[in-house]
Amino acid sequence: MKVANKNIKIFLNAVLGPVLFLWIVYSVYKQVVHQPDLLLSVQYVKQALFGPLAWKLYLVLFLMLINWMIEARKWQVLMMPLQCMSLSTSIKSVLAGVSLGLCTPNRVGEYGGRMIYIYEEVRLKSVSMSLLGNISQLIITLLLGCAGLFIQKEIIYIACAGYHISYNWFIAFCWMAVAVTILVIIFYFKIGWIVNIIIPMRFINKWLTKMNGLQSVSVTILLRVLALSAVRYIVFVCQYILMLQLMHVDLNITDAFWLITVLYLILAVIPSVTLLELGMRGMIAVLLFEGFSENTLGIYAASAGIWFINLIIPAVAGGLLIPGLKLFNRP
């Protein structure tokens, strides 16, 4: 059985992953080369760095710093019941998590990266805190994503109709998203109560007891973390709108805002690996935005720019912080 599992993992890593990546690259290439006014779109991309709108790119870069500062503050607040952590240490911990999560499915390696800067005796408990932070961000994504689904439902349905999705199935998905959102919110605020029910179960008691730091999290901390997640989400959306404007993708701000919330909702529920996520971002963005703009290259360029700025640059910075770090000493 172990040999079989190992062979499956080898197949997934060595064959399926690269095949999916090549398929996405080919799909992107086909859509880009067949778009109208391709040369004009290429010119827009070239002008992004040095043209009169280049200040928007620098603003996106500045917002990237704000984005990760907010996430570091959120991590600092979450860790208060377990460890007194300075903001600078929190920033290092968050960036290390981004770096180690880069090549893992749904960035699960992020948990291990953050633990590097946590005291050894509370490292396992910090995993539950990191999970709580991710849930808070998911709640905001689900809430605004559901709102975007209903506000832009006619436009989104027209886009989905091309994939033979009936109106009833589309509405069913919208209400299912609402139901999931409600359940996630209940789970977030009642997580300590849920853990108290689970702990007596012997088969998971040993590990859950070691990892559980959730009972010490107050409602005040949960609300503060949720508020920080909301601010961080607004930063995400502002960055995306600026990148779309920079690439001359013609959407008004209101439509762009709600379509971006739907984009982030879809990305949140699709399992992904970081490398494949770049292609998925572009393909979903084109699906949502093509009713407003034929500038396919600009849509892909905006998606790629956000991906690179918000993920690759912080991951590289986090990777520079890891070498030489002593994992079994206190930071």
Buried (B, 14 or more C-beta within 10 A) or exposed (E): EEEEEEEEEEEEEEEEBEEBBEEBEEBBEEBBEEBEEBEEBBEBBEBBEEBEBEEBBEBBEEBBEBBBBBBBBBBBBBBBBBBEBEEEBBBBBBBBBBBBBBEBEBBEBBBBBBBBBBBEEBBBBBBBBBBBBBBBBBBBBBBBBBBBBBBBBEBBBEBBEEEEEEEEEBBEBBEEBBEBBEEBBEEBBEBBEEBEEEBEEEEEEEEBEEBBBBEEBEEEBBEBBBBBBBBBBBBBBBBBBBBBBBBBBBBEEEBBBBBBBBBBBBBBEEEBBBBBBBBBBBBBBBBBBBBBBBBBBBBBBBBBBBBEBBBBBBBEBBBEBBEEEEEEEEB
